[in-house]
Amino acid sequence: MYALDSGMGKEHVLLVDANRSVLLFIDVQTKLLPAVDRADDCLACCRMLLAAARRLDIPVLATEHCSSRVGPTVAALRQHLAPSEVVEKRHFNGAAEEIFDQALGVLGRKTVIVAGMEAHVCVLQTVLGLKSQGHEPVIVADAIASRHAASHDLAIARMRHHGIDIVNTEMVLFEWLKVGDTTVFKDLLPMIKSGSADKQQL
């Protein structure tokens, strides 16, 4: 995120900034995805975020919760991630994992753009954990999911109550891009219009 002058001598963090962002996928795993509500829509949003992050040189991390049981990150994302970008975890709160904390610390960026599942368990706990550690987590509402819509909505409400910014995928993309006359914007515009990233964009 970045700060804008309020006109009163103070700065307030308002918009996400590509230069301060890390994109985090939480547990978008093969055995979990089929069970969640809006799975296809959630995955499409994750793919768009990943495509934009790659074009804008935004670091990406992905967690896998007990992958021997829950499976790896789904192939639509995993094939575009380096091994060093994938972190195994056993805590529901990913921020409690030392290896995750180290991986995030190396990047030196405070704003964490969060997508993944399940919204009311690992996403919620990780986001609150990140905030307590001094990070600036931002939840992408249409890129997180739970098995039940009510659980997703309750997670959003609780995170908002604790001061977490709630956005959607297009808000992140346009704030990352900032202007509409660049080659990157023109390249990503078809993806934004269609609501899906294709292989060429990834």
C-alpha positions, 0 to 999 in steps of 0.5 A: 500500500502507499500513503497519500497526503490527507491535506492535514500534514498526515499521511494515510495508507489508501491504495495498494502499490506494486512496489510494496506488495507481495502476493500470497496464495494460502492453501489453494490445494488439489483436495480442498479446491473441489469442496469449496463454494465458487471454486472456479471463480476463486481460481480464475481470480487467483490466476489473474492476480498471478498473471499481473504479479508476474508482469509487474515483478511482484513477489509471490508466495504460496503456502501448502497445508500438510500437503501429504494429505491435502495435496499440492497447490493446484496445477493451474497455479503450481506450474507457474511457481518456483519451488522456493515460492512454495512454503509447507505449513502445519499451523492453520495460521501460516504466520506462525510458521518460522519458514514462512516468516523467513520467506516473507522477511527476505522480501522486505515488503509490508503489503501482503495481498491475500488469496486462497482458502479456506477463508474462515480458517487458514486465511483468517488466521494467517491474515490476523497473524500477519497484522499482529506482526506489523504487516499490512494484509489486504484480503481479495474477497473474490479470490478467497473461498470456503466450503460454505458461503456463510463462512466466507462472509463471516470471515470477511466481516471479522477481518474487516472488524479488525481493520483489514482492507477488503478489496476485489481482484479488479481493485488490486489490478488497477491499483497495481497498474496505476495508469492506463497507457502502458504496454503492461496495461494493454497486455492485461486488459483482455484478461481483465475484460474476460475475467480469466487469465490464459496461458499466454498471460501466465 
